[in-house]
Amino acid sequence: MNDDFGGAFDIGDQAPKAPATLANLQFSLEEATSLEEQIAQMEDDIKAAKKNLNYIKSQRIPDMMSELQMEQIVWKGWKCKVSDFVSGSLPKEDEPREKAIEWITLHGGEDLIKTQVTTEFGRSGHNEAMSLAAELQEQGYNVSAKSGVHPQTLCAWVRERLKKGEEIDIDTIGIYTGKVAKFEKVRK
């Protein structure tokens, strides 16, 4: 069985056909460990390539196109367009998260904030789970309440504020912004 990898993944052709012997087991062990190493190396190579591509798309190309005062270019059948991006989410730690929520509230984003109340019940506790959080606490259940903003909602809100030229404390709310080159194959 041939493949697009120069025969590196041929299976069956070399495998022993005889009943299990120590030599046949050793052959299969050698083959399996070799494939494990090849796959690990390929995964490392893919990870490094993705990191390099991310740097080129989010740093090098946007910087060069900015210097050349270009927003897009078509090159070898690919359209490259540089656009703004916003990414991130609220901090995970409680104190920074509360500061971020407070900042968002003070700057008109209170409608973004959702609060989740959770508790654990045994199998027969479904009806009790439908009660309000205050009632659960009175009954002795361990209730936790956590406020937050969905990352996509938060990023959309930040993009809108940036578009309007409004203040954003990106460090407090856990957001980062920048430019990124996006590629699209040009159809003929």
C-alpha positions as CSV (number, residue, x, y, z in Angstrom):
1,M,0.0,0.0,0.0
2,N,1.7,3.2,-1.1
3,D,1.0,6.7,0.1
4,D,2.0,10.3,-0.5
5,F,4.9,10.1,2.0
6,G,7.4,8.1,-0.1
7,G,6.4,4.8,1.3
8,A,7.1,5.9,4.9
9,F,3.7,4.5,5.9
10,D,3.6,1.2,3.9
11,I,1.8,-1.3,6.0
12,G,1.4,-5.0,5.4
13,D,4.2,-5.5,2.8
14,Q,6.9,-6.0,5.4
15,A,4.9,-7.4,8.2
16,P,5.6,-11.0,9.2
17,K,3.0,-13.5,7.9
18,A,4.2,-16.3,10.1
19,P,2.7,-17.2,13.5
20,A,3.7,-15.0,16.5
21,T,7.4,-15.5,17.4
22,L,9.7,-13.4,19.4
23,A,11.3,-12.2,16.2
24,N,8.0,-11.2,14.8
25,L,7.0,-9.4,18.0
26,Q,10.3,-7.5,18.0
27,F,9.7,-6.5,14.4
28,S,6.3,-5.1,15.3
29,L,7.6,-3.4,18.4
30,E,10.4,-1.7,16.3
31,E,7.8,-0.6,13.7
32,A,5.5,0.8,16.3
33,T,8.1,2.7,18.2
34,S,9.5,4.1,15.0
35,L,6.1,5.3,14.0
36,E,5.6,6.8,17.4
37,E,8.8,8.8,17.0
38,Q,7.9,9.9,13.4
39,I,4.5,11.1,14.5
40,A,5.9,13.0,17.5
41,Q,8.4,14.7,15.2
42,M,5.7,15.6,12.7
43,E,3.6,17.0,15.5
44,D,6.5,19.1,16.7
45,D,7.2,20.3,13.2
46,I,3.5,21.3,12.7
47,K,3.5,23.1,16.1
48,A,6.7,25.0,15.0
49,A,5.3,25.8,11.6
50,K,2.0,27.1,13.1
51,K,4.0,29.3,15.5
52,N,6.1,30.7,12.7
53,L,3.0,31.3,10.5
54,N,1.2,33.1,13.4
55,Y,4.2,35.4,13.8
56,I,4.4,36.2,10.1
57,K,0.6,36.8,9.9
58,S,0.3,38.8,13.1
59,Q,3.6,40.7,13.1
60,R,5.7,40.8,10.0
61,I,3.1,41.1,7.2
62,P,1.0,43.7,9.1
63,D,4.1,45.8,9.9
64,M,5.4,45.7,6.3
65,M,2.0,46.5,4.8
66,S,1.5,49.3,7.3
67,E,4.8,50.7,6.3
68,L,3.9,50.5,2.6
69,Q,0.4,52.0,3.4
70,M,-1.4,48.9,2.0
71,E,-4.4,47.1,3.4
72,Q,-4.5,44.3,0.9
73,I,-2.6,42.7,-1.9
74,V,-3.1,39.8,-4.4
75,W,-0.1,37.6,-4.8
76,K,0.2,34.3,-6.6
77,G,-3.5,33.6,-6.5
78,W,-3.9,34.6,-2.9
79,K,-5.5,37.8,-1.5
80,C,-3.9,39.0,1.6
81,K,-5.9,41.5,3.7
82,V,-4.7,43.0,7.0
83,S,-7.4,43.7,9.5
84,D,-7.8,44.5,13.2
85,F,-8.4,41.8,15.7
86,V,-9.5,41.6,19.3
87,S,-9.0,38.5,21.3
88,G,-9.0,37.3,24.9
89,S,-11.3,36.7,27.8
90,L,-11.8,37.8,31.4
91,P,-9.1,36.8,33.8
92,K,-9.6,33.4,35.5
93,E,-8.5,34.5,39.0
94,D,-11.2,35.9,41.2
95,E,-9.8,39.3,42.1
96,P,-8.6,40.4,38.6
97,R,-11.9,39.0,37.2
98,E,-13.9,41.2,39.7
99,K,-11.8,44.2,38.7
100,A,-12.5,43.5,35.0
101,I,-16.3,43.2,35.6
102,E,-16.3,46.4,37.7
103,W,-14.4,48.2,34.8
104,I,-16.9,46.9,32.2
105,T,-19.9,47.9,34.4
106,L,-18.5,51.4,34.9
107,H,-18.0,51.8,31.2
108,G,-21.5,50.9,30.0
109,G,-21.1,47.2,29.6
110,E,-23.3,46.0,32.4
111,D,-25.7,44.3,30.0
112,L,-22.8,42.0,28.8
113,I,-22.4,40.4,32.3
114,K,-24.0,37.1,33.0
115,T,-24.1,35.4,36.4
116,Q,-24.0,31.7,36.7
117,V,-25.2,30.1,40.0
118,T,-24.2,26.5,40.5
119,T,-24.6,23.8,43.1
120,E,-24.2,20.1,43.4
121,F,-27.2,17.8,44.0
122,G,-27.5,14.1,44.5
123,R,-29.5,12.0,42.0
124,S,-32.8,12.8,43.7
125,G,-32.2,16.5,44.0
126,H,-33.5,17.7,40.7
127,N,-36.5,19.6,42.1
128,E,-34.4,21.4,44.6
129,A,-32.0,22.5,41.8
130,M,-34.8,24.6,40.3
131,S,-35.0,26.8,43.4
132,L,-33.5,30.3,43.7
133,A,-29.9,30.6,44.9
134,A,-31.0,32.3,48.2
135,E,-33.4,29.5,49.0
136,L,-30.7,26.9,48.4
137,Q,-28.3,28.7,50.7
138,E,-31.0,28.8,53.4
139,Q,-31.4,25.0,53.0
140,G,-27.7,24.5,53.5
141,Y,-26.6,23.8,50.0
142,N,-23.2,25.0,48.9
143,V,-24.0,27.5,46.2
144,S,-21.5,29.4,44.1
145,A,-22.2,32.4,41.9
146,K,-19.8,33.5,39.2
147,S,-20.2,36.5,36.9
148,G,-18.6,36.8,33.6
149,V,-18.9,37.8,29.9
150,H,-18.7,35.3,27.1
151,P,-15.3,35.9,25.3
152,Q,-17.0,36.5,21.9
153,T,-19.4,39.0,23.3
154,L,-16.6,40.7,25.2
155,C,-14.4,40.9,22.0
156,A,-17.4,42.3,20.0
157,W,-18.0,45.0,22.7
158,V,-14.3,46.0,22.7
159,R,-14.2,46.2,18.9
160,E,-17.2,48.5,19.0
161,R,-15.7,50.7,21.6
162,L,-12.4,50.9,19.7
163,K,-14.3,51.7,16.5
164,K,-15.9,54.7,18.4
165,G,-12.6,55.7,19.9
166,E,-13.7,55.0,23.4
167,E,-11.5,54.0,26.3
168,I,-10.5,50.4,26.8
169,D,-8.4,49.1,29.7
170,I,-7.1,46.0,27.9
171,D,-4.9,44.9,30.8
172,T,-7.7,44.9,33.3
173,I,-10.3,43.1,31.2
174,G,-7.9,40.6,29.7
175,I,-8.0,41.6,26.0
176,Y,-5.3,42.0,23.4
177,T,-5.6,43.7,20.1
178,G,-3.5,43.9,17.0
179,K,-3.5,43.4,13.3
180,V,-3.6,40.1,11.4
181,A,-3.1,39.2,7.8
182,K,-5.9,37.0,6.5
183,F,-5.4,34.9,3.3
184,E,-8.0,33.9,0.8
185,K,-7.5,31.9,-2.3
186,V,-8.6,34.0,-5.3
187,R,-11.0,32.1,-7.5
188,K,-10.7,32.5,-11.3
